[in-house]
Amino acid sequence: MTNTLFYKGKRLRLVPESGRIDPATRFDKLTPLQIINPQFPNLEDVDMLPEMQREWEQDWKDEGFL
């Protein structure tokens, strides 16, 4: 059994000394992550897009990216 830890942006994997990880089964338990709301699959159709854009542009200005 292995454990994966995330610490300060780094991924650490703990593996028992006696065990080995089979590369063929390494990703068997991964499932896709749904990022977009299925009720609004096309972001161009969302009425909130201009407001969201203003907000992220303001965040970028605050962070010094713009």
CHARMM internal coordinates of N, CA and C (Angstrom, degrees):
IC EDIT
DIST 1 N 1 CA 1.4395
DIST 1 CA 1 C 1.5262
ANGL 1 N 1 CA 1 C 108.47
DIST 1 C 2 N 1.3265
ANGL 1 CA 1 C 2 N 116.81
DIHE 1 N 1 CA 1 C 2 N 136.76
DIST 2 N 2 CA 1.4535
ANGL 1 C 2 N 2 CA 120.98
DIHE 1 CA 1 C 2 N 2 CA 178.54
DIST 2 CA 2 C 1.5295
ANGL 2 N 2 CA 2 C 109.11
DIHE 1 C 2 N 2 CA 2 C -116.78
DIST 2 C 3 N 1.3086
ANGL 2 CA 2 C 3 N 115.52
DIHE 2 N 2 CA 2 C 3 N 154.80
DIST 3 N 3 CA 1.4570
ANGL 2 C 3 N 3 CA 122.21
DIHE 2 CA 2 C 3 N 3 CA 174.88
DIST 3 CA 3 C 1.5127
ANGL 3 N 3 CA 3 C 108.59
DIHE 2 C 3 N 3 CA 3 C -125.16
DIST 3 C 4 N 1.3242
ANGL 3 CA 3 C 4 N 115.85
DIHE 3 N 3 CA 3 C 4 N 138.97
DIST 4 N 4 CA 1.4533
ANGL 3 C 4 N 4 CA 120.54
DIHE 3 CA 3 C 4 N 4 CA 177.18
DIST 4 CA 4 C 1.5207
ANGL 4 N 4 CA 4 C 108.31
DIHE 3 C 4 N 4 CA 4 C -112.50
DIST 4 C 5 N 1.3153
ANGL 4 CA 4 C 5 N 116.13
DIHE 4 N 4 CA 4 C 5 N 128.25
DIST 5 N 5 CA 1.4584
ANGL 4 C 5 N 5 CA 122.74
DIHE 4 CA 4 C 5 N 5 CA 179.38
DIST 5 CA 5 C 1.5166
ANGL 5 N 5 CA 5 C 109.09
DIHE 4 C 5 N 5 CA 5 C -116.77
DIST 5 C 6 N 1.3130
ANGL 5 CA 5 C 6 N 116.55
DIHE 5 N 5 CA 5 C 6 N 146.81
DIST 6 N 6 CA 1.4508
ANGL 5 C 6 N 6 CA 121.78
DIHE 5 CA 5 C 6 N 6 CA 173.99
DIST 6 CA 6 C 1.5235
ANGL 6 N 6 CA 6 C 107.81
DIHE 5 C 6 N 6 CA 6 C -115.50
DIST 6 C 7 N 1.3254
ANGL 6 CA 6 C 7 N 116.63
DIHE 6 N 6 CA 6 C 7 N 124.13
DIST 7 N 7 CA 1.4592
ANGL 6 C 7 N 7 CA 121.30
DIHE 6 CA 6 C 7 N 7 CA -177.22
DIST 7 CA 7 C 1.5147
ANGL 7 N 7 CA 7 C 109.07
DIHE 6 C 7 N 7 CA 7 C -142.06
DIST 7 C 8 N 1.3267
ANGL 7 CA 7 C 8 N 116.11
DIHE 7 N 7 CA 7 C 8 N 119.32
DIST 8 N 8 CA 1.4664
ANGL 7 C 8 N 8 CA 122.81
DIHE 7 CA 7 C 8 N 8 CA 179.04
DIST 8 CA 8 C 1.5214
ANGL 8 N 8 CA 8 C 111.87
DIHE 7 C 8 N 8 CA 8 C 51.38
DIST 8 C 9 N 1.3319
ANGL 8 CA 8 C 9 N 116.30
DIHE 8 N 8 CA 8 C 9 N 45.27
DIST 9 N 9 CA 1.4540
ANGL 8 C 9 N 9 CA 121.59
DIHE 8 CA 8 C 9 N 9 CA 176.57
DIST 9 CA 9 C 1.5122
ANGL 9 N 9 CA 9 C 115.07
DIHE 8 C 9 N 9 CA 9 C 78.61
DIST 9 C 10 N 1.3247
ANGL 9 CA 9 C 10 N 117.28
DIHE 9 N 9 CA 9 C 10 N 2.63
DIST 10 N 10 CA 1.4677
ANGL 9 C 10 N 10 CA 121.01
DIHE 9 CA 9 C 10 N 10 CA 179.91
DIST 10 CA 10 C 1.5180
ANGL 10 N 10 CA 10 C 109.18
DIHE 9 C 10 N 10 CA 10 C -109.86
DIST 10 C 11 N 1.3014
ANGL 10 CA 10 C 11 N 116.56
DIHE 10 N 10 CA 10 C 11 N 145.53
DIST 11 N 11 CA 1.4616
ANGL 10 C 11 N 11 CA 122.59
DIHE 10 CA 10 C 11 N 11 CA 177.16
DIST 11 CA 11 C 1.5188
ANGL 11 N 11 CA 11 C 108.47
DIHE 10 C 11 N 11 CA 11 C -101.97
DIST 11 C 12 N 1.3295
ANGL 11 CA 11 C 12 N 115.55
DIHE 11 N 11 CA 11 C 12 N 124.75
DIST 12 N 12 CA 1.4554
ANGL 11 C 12 N 12 CA 121.68
DIHE 11 CA 11 C 12 N 12 CA 178.94
DIST 12 CA 12 C 1.5235
ANGL 12 N 12 CA 12 C 108.65
DIHE 11 C 12 N 12 CA 12 C -117.26
DIST 12 C 13 N 1.2956
ANGL 12 CA 12 C 13 N 116.79
DIHE 12 N 12 CA 12 C 13 N 134.80
DIST 13 N 13 CA 1.4647
ANGL 12 C 13 N 13 CA 120.52
DIHE 12 CA 12 C 13 N 13 CA 179.66
DIST 13 CA 13 C 1.5256
ANGL 13 N 13 CA 13 C 108.58
DIHE 12 C 13 N 13 CA 13 C -117.03
DIST 13 C 14 N 1.3316
ANGL 13 CA 13 C 14 N 115.47
DIHE 13 N 13 CA 13 C 14 N 124.66
DIST 14 N 14 CA 1.4534
ANGL 13 C 14 N 14 CA 121.84
DIHE 13 CA 13 C 14 N 14 CA 177.40
DIST 14 CA 14 C 1.5258
ANGL 14 N 14 CA 14 C 108.66
DIHE 13 C 14 N 14 CA 14 C -97.11
DIST 14 C 15 N 1.3291
ANGL 14 CA 14 C 15 N 115.37
DIHE 14 N 14 CA 14 C 15 N 123.60
DIST 15 N 15 CA 1.4597
ANGL 14 C 15 N 15 CA 121.37
DIHE 14 CA 14 C 15 N 15 CA -177.83
DIST 15 CA 15 C 1.5241
ANGL 15 N 15 CA 15 C 107.56
DIHE 14 C 15 N 15 CA 15 C -124.93
DIST 15 C 16 N 1.3363
ANGL 15 CA 15 C 16 N 117.68
DIHE 15 N 15 CA 15 C 16 N 131.14
DIST 16 N 16 CA 1.4690
ANGL 15 C 16 N 16 CA 118.93
DIHE 15 CA 15 C 16 N 16 CA 177.04
DIST 16 CA 16 C 1.5266
ANGL 16 N 16 CA 16 C 110.76
DIHE 15 C 16 N 16 CA 16 C -61.86
DIST 16 C 17 N 1.3239
ANGL 16 CA 16 C 17 N 116.06
DIHE 16 N 16 CA 16 C 17 N 147.57
DIST 17 N 17 CA 1.4641
ANGL 16 C 17 N 17 CA 120.46
DIHE 16 CA 16 C 17 N 17 CA -178.07
DIST 17 CA 17 C 1.5185
ANGL 17 N 17 CA 17 C 112.12
DIHE 16 C 17 N 17 CA 17 C -60.79
DIST 17 C 18 N 1.3212
ANGL 17 CA 17 C 18 N 117.03
DIHE 17 N 17 CA 17 C 18 N -35.26
DIST 18 N 18 CA 1.4621
ANGL 17 C 18 N 18 CA 119.31
DIHE 17 CA 17 C 18 N 18 CA -176.16
DIST 18 CA 18 C 1.5252
ANGL 18 N 18 CA 18 C 113.03
DIHE 17 C 18 N 18 CA 18 C -82.47
DIST 18 C 19 N 1.3135
ANGL 18 CA 18 C 19 N 117.34
DIHE 18 N 18 CA 18 C 19 N -14.54
DIST 19 N 19 CA 1.4607
ANGL 18 C 19 N 19 CA 119.73
DIHE 18 CA 18 C 19 N 19 CA -175.54
DIST 19 CA 19 C 1.5169
ANGL 19 N 19 CA 19 C 112.89
DIHE 18 C 19 N 19 CA 19 C -101.09
DIST 19 C 20 N 1.2926
ANGL 19 CA 19 C 20 N 114.68
DIHE 19 N 19 CA 19 C 20 N 151.93
DIST 20 N 20 CA 1.4551
ANGL 19 C 20 N 20 CA 120.62
DIHE 19 CA 19 C 20 N 20 CA 175.48
DIST 20 CA 20 C 1.5127
ANGL 20 N 20 CA 20 C 107.69
DIHE 19 C 20 N 20 CA 20 C -123.87
DIST 20 C 21 N 1.3105
ANGL 20 CA 20 C 21 N 116.66
DIHE 20 N 20 CA 20 C 21 N 149.96
DIST 21 N 21 CA 1.4577
ANGL 20 C 21 N 21 CA 121.51
DIHE 20 CA 20 C 21 N 21 CA 179.33
DIST 21 CA 21 C 1.5173
ANGL 21 N 21 CA 21 C 108.65
DIHE 20 C 21 N 21 CA 21 C -93.75
DIST 21 C 22 N 1.2954
ANGL 21 CA 21 C 22 N 116.17
DIHE 21 N 21 CA 21 C 22 N 125.22
DIST 22 N 22 CA 1.4524
ANGL 21 C 22 N 22 CA 121.50
DIHE 21 CA 21 C 22 N 22 CA 176.94
DIST 22 CA 22 C 1.5318
ANGL 22 N 22 CA 22 C 108.06
DIHE 21 C 22 N 22 CA 22 C -81.18
DIST 22 C 23 N 1.3310
ANGL 22 CA 22 C 23 N 119.10
DIHE 22 N 22 CA 22 C 23 N 115.60
DIST 23 N 23 CA 1.4698
ANGL 22 C 23 N 23 CA 120.72
DIHE 22 CA 22 C 23 N 23 CA -177.83
DIST 23 CA 23 C 1.5283
ANGL 23 N 23 CA 23 C 113.29
DIHE 22 C 23 N 23 CA 23 C -58.40
DIST 23 C 24 N 1.3318
ANGL 23 CA 23 C 24 N 117.71
DIHE 23 N 23 CA 23 C 24 N -26.52
DIST 24 N 24 CA 1.4629
ANGL 23 C 24 N 24 CA 119.75
DIHE 23 CA 23 C 24 N 24 CA -179.09
DIST 24 CA 24 C 1.5258
ANGL 24 N 24 CA 24 C 111.49
DIHE 23 C 24 N 24 CA 24 C -70.30
DIST 24 C 25 N 1.3326
ANGL 24 CA 24 C 25 N 117.85
DIHE 24 N 24 CA 24 C 25 N -28.70
DIST 25 N 25 CA 1.4645
ANGL 24 C 25 N 25 CA 120.86
DIHE 24 CA 24 C 25 N 25 CA -177.90
DIST 25 CA 25 C 1.5279
ANGL 25 N 25 CA 25 C 112.44
DIHE 24 C 25 N 25 CA 25 C -104.51
DIST 25 C 26 N 1.2892
ANGL 25 CA 25 C 26 N 117.82
DIHE 25 N 25 CA 25 C 26 N 3.73
DIST 26 N 26 CA 1.4612
ANGL 25 C 26 N 26 CA 122.11
DIHE 25 CA 25 C 26 N 26 CA -174.86
DIST 26 CA 26 C 1.5258
ANGL 26 N 26 CA 26 C 112.06
DIHE 25 C 26 N 26 CA 26 C -58.57
DIST 26 C 27 N 1.3188
ANGL 26 CA 26 C 27 N 118.93
DIHE 26 N 26 CA 26 C 27 N -38.38
DIST 27 N 27 CA 1.4558
ANGL 26 C 27 N 27 CA 122.33
DIHE 26 CA 26 C 27 N 27 CA -174.71
DIST 27 CA 27 C 1.5267
ANGL 27 N 27 CA 27 C 113.08
DIHE 26 C 27 N 27 CA 27 C -109.34
DIST 27 C 28 N 1.3160
ANGL 27 CA 27 C 28 N 117.71
DIHE 27 N 27 CA 27 C 28 N 17.14
DIST 28 N 28 CA 1.4614
ANGL 27 C 28 N 28 CA 121.28
DIHE 27 CA 27 C 28 N 28 CA -177.34
DIST 28 CA 28 C 1.5274
ANGL 28 N 28 CA 28 C 113.51
DIHE 27 C 28 N 28 CA 28 C -61.62
DIST 28 C 29 N 1.3179
ANGL 28 CA 28 C 29 N 117.96
DIHE 28 N 28 CA 28 C 29 N -33.79
DIST 29 N 29 CA 1.4593
ANGL 28 C 29 N 29 CA 120.67
DIHE 28 CA 28 C 29 N 29 CA -174.47
DIST 29 CA 29 C 1.5279
ANGL 29 N 29 CA 29 C 113.52
DIHE 28 C 29 N 29 CA 29 C -92.46
DIST 29 C 30 N 1.3097
ANGL 29 CA 29 C 30 N 117.82
DIHE 29 N 29 CA 29 C 30 N 2.33
DIST 30 N 30 CA 1.4612
ANGL 29 C 30 N 30 CA 119.92
DIHE 29 CA 29 C 30 N 30 CA 178.47
DIST 30 CA 30 C 1.5168
ANGL 30 N 30 CA 30 C 110.47
DIHE 29 C 30 N 30 CA 30 C -70.86
DIST 30 C 31 N 1.3189
ANGL 30 CA 30 C 31 N 115.76
DIHE 30 N 30 CA 30 C 31 N 139.79
DIST 31 N 31 CA 1.4642
ANGL 30 C 31 N 31 CA 121.18
DIHE 30 CA 30 C 31 N 31 CA 175.98
DIST 31 CA 31 C 1.5220
ANGL 31 N 31 CA 31 C 107.79
DIHE 30 C 31 N 31 CA 31 C -126.62
DIST 31 C 32 N 1.3278
ANGL 31 CA 31 C 32 N 117.85
DIHE 31 N 31 CA 31 C 32 N 149.34
DIST 32 N 32 CA 1.4620
ANGL 31 C 32 N 32 CA 119.35
DIHE 31 CA 31 C 32 N 32 CA -179.31
DIST 32 CA 32 C 1.5241
ANGL 32 N 32 CA 32 C 111.19
DIHE 31 C 32 N 32 CA 32 C -67.62
DIST 32 C 33 N 1.3120
ANGL 32 CA 32 C 33 N 115.57
DIHE 32 N 32 CA 32 C 33 N 144.85
DIST 33 N 33 CA 1.4546
ANGL 32 C 33 N 33 CA 122.60
DIHE 32 CA 32 C 33 N 33 CA 178.04
DIST 33 CA 33 C 1.5161
ANGL 33 N 33 CA 33 C 108.59
DIHE 32 C 33 N 33 CA 33 C -97.17
DIST 33 C 34 N 1.3242
ANGL 33 CA 33 C 34 N 116.28
DIHE 33 N 33 CA 33 C 34 N 124.44
DIST 34 N 34 CA 1.4618
ANGL 33 C 34 N 34 CA 119.98
DIHE 33 CA 33 C 34 N 34 CA 178.88
DIST 34 CA 34 C 1.5196
ANGL 34 N 34 CA 34 C 108.09
DIHE 33 C 34 N 34 CA 34 C -85.49
DIST 34 C 35 N 1.3225
ANGL 34 CA 34 C 35 N 116.86
DIHE 34 N 34 CA 34 C 35 N 116.53
DIST 35 N 35 CA 1.4561
ANGL 34 C 35 N 35 CA 121.97
DIHE 34 CA 34 C 35 N 35 CA -174.78
DIST 35 CA 35 C 1.5181
ANGL 35 N 35 CA 35 C 111.28
DIHE 34 C 35 N 35 CA 35 C -96.48
DIST 35 C 36 N 1.2871
ANGL 35 CA 35 C 36 N 117.51
DIHE 35 N 35 CA 35 C 36 N -35.25
DIST 36 N 36 CA 1.4643
ANGL 35 C 36 N 36 CA 121.68
DIHE 35 CA 35 C 36 N 36 CA -174.95
DIST 36 CA 36 C 1.5147
ANGL 36 N 36 CA 36 C 109.65
DIHE 35 C 36 N 36 CA 36 C -102.71
DIST 36 C 37 N 1.3213
ANGL 36 CA 36 C 37 N 116.05
DIHE 36 N 36 CA 36 C 37 N 138.82
DIST 37 N 37 CA 1.4539
ANGL 36 C 37 N 37 CA 122.62
DIHE 36 CA 36 C 37 N 37 CA 178.22
DIST 37 CA 37 C 1.5284
ANGL 37 N 37 CA 37 C 108.54
DIHE 36 C 37 N 37 CA 37 C -64.05
DIST 37 C 38 N 1.3384
ANGL 37 CA 37 C 38 N 118.47
DIHE 37 N 37 CA 37 C 38 N 124.74
DIST 38 N 38 CA 1.4680
ANGL 37 C 38 N 38 CA 119.95
DIHE 37 CA 37 C 38 N 38 CA -177.61
DIST 38 CA 38 C 1.5281
ANGL 38 N 38 CA 38 C 113.31
DIHE 37 C 38 N 38 CA 38 C -65.25
DIST 38 C 39 N 1.3428
ANGL 38 CA 38 C 39 N 117.46
DIHE 38 N 38 CA 38 C 39 N -20.88
DIST 39 N 39 CA 1.4615
ANGL 38 C 39 N 39 CA 119.50
DIHE 38 CA 38 C 39 N 39 CA 177.45
DIST 39 CA 39 C 1.5262
ANGL 39 N 39 CA 39 C 111.33
DIHE 38 C 39 N 39 CA 39 C -73.32
DIST 39 C 40 N 1.3345
ANGL 39 CA 39 C 40 N 116.79
DIHE 39 N 39 CA 39 C 40 N -23.95
DIST 40 N 40 CA 1.4602
ANGL 39 C 40 N 40 CA 122.11
DIHE 39 CA 39 C 40 N 40 CA 178.99
DIST 40 CA 40 C 1.5231
ANGL 40 N 40 CA 40 C 109.29
DIHE 39 C 40 N 40 CA 40 C -131.28
DIST 40 C 41 N 1.3372
ANGL 40 CA 40 C 41 N 118.47
DIHE 40 N 40 CA 40 C 41 N 69.77
DIST 41 N 41 CA 1.4630
ANGL 40 C 41 N 41 CA 120.13
DIHE 40 CA 40 C 41 N 41 CA -174.19
DIST 41 CA 41 C 1.5238
ANGL 41 N 41 CA 41 C 113.94
DIHE 40 C 41 N 41 CA 41 C -68.20
DIST 41 C 42 N 1.3102
ANGL 41 CA 41 C 42 N 118.25
DIHE 41 N 41 CA 41 C 42 N -24.78
DIST 42 N 42 CA 1.4501
ANGL 41 C 42 N 42 CA 121.07
DIHE 41 CA 41 C 42 N 42 CA -178.51
DIST 42 CA 42 C 1.5241
ANGL 42 N 42 CA 42 C 108.42
DIHE 41 C 42 N 42 CA 42 C -107.50
DIST 42 C 43 N 1.3175
ANGL 42 CA 42 C 43 N 116.90
DIHE 42 N 42 CA 42 C 43 N 112.14
DIST 43 N 43 CA 1.4606
ANGL 42 C 43 N 43 CA 119.89
DIHE 42 CA 42 C 43 N 43 CA -177.08
DIST 43 CA 43 C 1.5234
ANGL 43 N 43 CA 43 C 112.93
DIHE 42 C 43 N 43 CA 43 C -64.61
DIST 43 C 44 N 1.3132
ANGL 43 CA 43 C 44 N 117.99
DIHE 43 N 43 CA 43 C 44 N -22.25
DIST 44 N 44 CA 1.4629
ANGL 43 C 44 N 44 CA 120.32
DIHE 43 CA 43 C 44 N 44 CA 179.15
DIST 44 CA 44 C 1.5272
ANGL 44 N 44 CA 44 C 111.67
DIHE 43 C 44 N 44 CA 44 C -67.39
DIST 44 C 45 N 1.3350
ANGL 44 CA 44 C 45 N 117.53
DIHE 44 N 44 CA 44 C 45 N -21.56
DIST 45 N 45 CA 1.4611
ANGL 44 C 45 N 45 CA 121.55
DIHE 44 CA 44 C 45 N 45 CA -179.85
DIST 45 CA 45 C 1.5226
ANGL 45 N 45 CA 45 C 113.04
DIHE 44 C 45 N 45 CA 45 C -85.51
DIST 45 C 46 N 1.3005
ANGL 45 CA 45 C 46 N 118.21
DIHE 45 N 45 CA 45 C 46 N -8.17
DIST 46 N 46 CA 1.4547
ANGL 45 C 46 N 46 CA 121.62
DIHE 45 CA 45 C 46 N 46 CA -175.39
DIST 46 CA 46 C 1.5298
ANGL 46 N 46 CA 46 C 109.62
DIHE 45 C 46 N 46 CA 46 C -80.38
DIST 46 C 47 N 1.3291
ANGL 46 CA 46 C 47 N 115.80
DIHE 46 N 46 CA 46 C 47 N 129.41
DIST 47 N 47 CA 1.4589
ANGL 46 C 47 N 47 CA 120.35
DIHE 46 CA 46 C 47 N 47 CA 179.34
DIST 47 CA 47 C 1.5259
ANGL 47 N 47 CA 47 C 112.46
DIHE 46 C 47 N 47 CA 47 C -67.71
DIST 47 C 48 N 1.3094
ANGL 47 CA 47 C 48 N 117.02
DIHE 47 N 47 CA 47 C 48 N -21.24
DIST 48 N 48 CA 1.4644
ANGL 47 C 48 N 48 CA 120.55
DIHE 47 CA 47 C 48 N 48 CA -176.89
DIST 48 CA 48 C 1.5247
ANGL 48 N 48 CA 48 C 113.42
DIHE 47 C 48 N 48 CA 48 C -84.40
DIST 48 C 49 N 1.3219
ANGL 48 CA 48 C 49 N 118.50
DIHE 48 N 48 CA 48 C 49 N -2.67
DIST 49 N 49 CA 1.4614
ANGL 48 C 49 N 49 CA 120.88
DIHE 48 CA 48 C 49 N 49 CA -175.70
DIST 49 CA 49 C 1.5302
ANGL 49 N 49 CA 49 C 112.98
DIHE 48 C 49 N 49 CA 49 C -56.17
DIST 49 C 50 N 1.3436
ANGL 49 CA 49 C 50 N 120.52
DIHE 49 N 49 CA 49 C 50 N -47.12
DIST 50 N 50 CA 1.4710
ANGL 49 C 50 N 50 CA 118.44
DIHE 49 CA 49 C 50 N 50 CA 179.46
DIST 50 CA 50 C 1.5328
ANGL 50 N 50 CA 50 C 112.63
DIHE 49 C 50 N 50 CA 50 C -60.98
DIST 50 C 51 N 1.3287
ANGL 50 CA 50 C 51 N 116.43
DIHE 50 N 50 CA 50 C 51 N -38.33
DIST 51 N 51 CA 1.4673
ANGL 50 C 51 N 51 CA 119.70
DIHE 50 CA 50 C 51 N 51 CA 178.65
DIST 51 CA 51 C 1.5264
ANGL 51 N 51 CA 51 C 110.72
DIHE 50 C 51 N 51 CA 51 C -66.93
DIST 51 C 52 N 1.3382
ANGL 51 CA 51 C 52 N 116.36
DIHE 51 N 51 CA 51 C 52 N -41.94
DIST 52 N 52 CA 1.4598
ANGL 51 C 52 N 52 CA 120.30
DIHE 51 CA 51 C 52 N 52 CA 178.65
DIST 52 CA 52 C 1.5226
ANGL 52 N 52 CA 52 C 110.29
DIHE 51 C 52 N 52 CA 52 C -63.45
DIST 52 C 53 N 1.3282
ANGL 52 CA 52 C 53 N 117.33
DIHE 52 N 52 CA 52 C 53 N -40.84
DIST 53 N 53 CA 1.4542
ANGL 52 C 53 N 53 CA 120.49
DIHE 52 CA 52 C 53 N 53 CA -179.65
DIST 53 CA 53 C 1.5220
ANGL 53 N 53 CA 53 C 110.68
DIHE 52 C 53 N 53 CA 53 C -63.90
DIST 53 C 54 N 1.3356
ANGL 53 CA 53 C 54 N 117.01
DIHE 53 N 53 CA 53 C 54 N -42.89
DIST 54 N 54 CA 1.4721
ANGL 53 C 54 N 54 CA 119.85
DIHE 53 CA 53 C 54 N 54 CA 177.49
DIST 54 CA 54 C 1.5254
ANGL 54 N 54 CA 54 C 110.61
DIHE 53 C 54 N 54 CA 54 C -59.86
DIST 54 C 55 N 1.3273
ANGL 54 CA 54 C 55 N 116.18
DIHE 54 N 54 CA 54 C 55 N -41.29
DIST 55 N 55 CA 1.4569
ANGL 54 C 55 N 55 CA 120.08
DIHE 54 CA 54 C 55 N 55 CA -178.48
DIST 55 CA 55 C 1.5266
ANGL 55 N 55 CA 55 C 111.99
DIHE 54 C 55 N 55 CA 55 C -65.85
DIST 55 C 56 N 1.3572
ANGL 55 CA 55 C 56 N 117.31
DIHE 55 N 55 CA 55 C 56 N -45.04
DIST 56 N 56 CA 1.4675
ANGL 55 C 56 N 56 CA 116.52
DIHE 55 CA 55 C 56 N 56 CA -178.82
DIST 56 CA 56 C 1.5215
ANGL 56 N 56 CA 56 C 111.05
DIHE 55 C 56 N 56 CA 56 C -71.90
DIST 56 C 57 N 1.3327
ANGL 56 CA 56 C 57 N 118.19
DIHE 56 N 56 CA 56 C 57 N -31.69
DIST 57 N 57 CA 1.4653
ANGL 56 C 57 N 57 CA 118.85
DIHE 56 CA 56 C 57 N 57 CA 175.76
DIST 57 CA 57 C 1.5260
ANGL 57 N 57 CA 57 C 110.42
DIHE 56 C 57 N 57 CA 57 C -66.37
DIST 57 C 58 N 1.3428
ANGL 57 CA 57 C 58 N 117.28
DIHE 57 N 57 CA 57 C 58 N -36.82
DIST 58 N 58 CA 1.4597
ANGL 57 C 58 N 58 CA 120.18
DIHE 57 CA 57 C 58 N 58 CA 176.43
DIST 58 CA 58 C 1.5263
ANGL 58 N 58 CA 58 C 110.38
DIHE 57 C 58 N 58 CA 58 C -65.55
DIST 58 C 59 N 1.3313
ANGL 58 CA 58 C 59 N 116.72
DIHE 58 N 58 CA 58 C 59 N -40.67
DIST 59 N 59 CA 1.4658
ANGL 58 C 59 N 59 CA 120.18
DIHE 58 CA 58 C 59 N 59 CA 176.49
DIST 59 CA 59 C 1.5228
ANGL 59 N 59 CA 59 C 110.82
DIHE 58 C 59 N 59 CA 59 C -60.94
DIST 59 C 60 N 1.3319
ANGL 59 CA 59 C 60 N 116.94
DIHE 59 N 59 CA 59 C 60 N -42.47
DIST 60 N 60 CA 1.4677
ANGL 59 C 60 N 60 CA 120.44
DIHE 59 CA 59 C 60 N 60 CA 179.51
DIST 60 CA 60 C 1.5237
ANGL 60 N 60 CA 60 C 110.36
DIHE 59 C 60 N 60 CA 60 C -64.16
DIST 60 C 61 N 1.3446
ANGL 60 CA 60 C 61 N 117.92
DIHE 60 N 60 CA 60 C 61 N -40.00
DIST 61 N 61 CA 1.4690
ANGL 60 C 61 N 61 CA 120.72
DIHE 60 CA 60 C 61 N 61 CA 177.54
DIST 61 CA 61 C 1.5210
ANGL 61 N 61 CA 61 C 110.06
DIHE 60 C 61 N 61 CA 61 C -62.92
DIST 61 C 62 N 1.3394
ANGL 61 CA 61 C 62 N 116.05
DIHE 61 N 61 CA 61 C 62 N -43.47
DIST 62 N 62 CA 1.4669
ANGL 61 C 62 N 62 CA 120.20
DIHE 61 CA 61 C 62 N 62 CA -179.97
DIST 62 CA 62 C 1.5201
ANGL 62 N 62 CA 62 C 111.64
DIHE 61 C 62 N 62 CA 62 C -62.30
DIST 62 C 63 N 1.3256
ANGL 62 CA 62 C 63 N 116.72
DIHE 62 N 62 CA 62 C 63 N -33.54
DIST 63 N 63 CA 1.4645
ANGL 62 C 63 N 63 CA 121.39
DIHE 62 CA 62 C 63 N 63 CA 179.68
DIST 63 CA 63 C 1.5286
ANGL 63 N 63 CA 63 C 112.06
DIHE 62 C 63 N 63 CA 63 C -84.95
DIST 63 C 64 N 1.3303
ANGL 63 CA 63 C 64 N 118.09
DIHE 63 N 63 CA 63 C 64 N -8.00
DIST 64 N 64 CA 1.4697
ANGL 63 C 64 N 64 CA 121.27
DIHE 63 CA 63 C 64 N 64 CA 178.20
DIST 64 CA 64 C 1.5139
ANGL 64 N 64 CA 64 C 113.99
DIHE 63 C 64 N 64 CA 64 C 87.24
DIST 64 C 65 N 1.3411
ANGL 64 CA 64 C 65 N 117.61
DIHE 64 N 64 CA 64 C 65 N 15.13
DIST 65 N 65 CA 1.4647
ANGL 64 C 65 N 65 CA 119.96
DIHE 64 CA 64 C 65 N 65 CA -179.78
DIST 65 CA 65 C 1.5278
ANGL 65 N 65 CA 65 C 111.87
DIHE 64 C 65 N 65 CA 65 C -83.03
DIST 65 C 66 N 1.3253
ANGL 65 CA 65 C 66 N 118.16
DIHE 65 N 65 CA 65 C 66 N -22.54
DIST 66 N 66 CA 1.4684
ANGL 65 C 66 N 66 CA 121.42
DIHE 65 CA 65 C 66 N 66 CA 179.62
DIST 66 CA 66 C 1.4950
ANGL 66 N 66 CA 66 C 110.46
DIHE 65 C 66 N 66 CA 66 C -110.23
END
COOR INIT
IC SEED 1 N 1 CA 1 C
IC BUILD
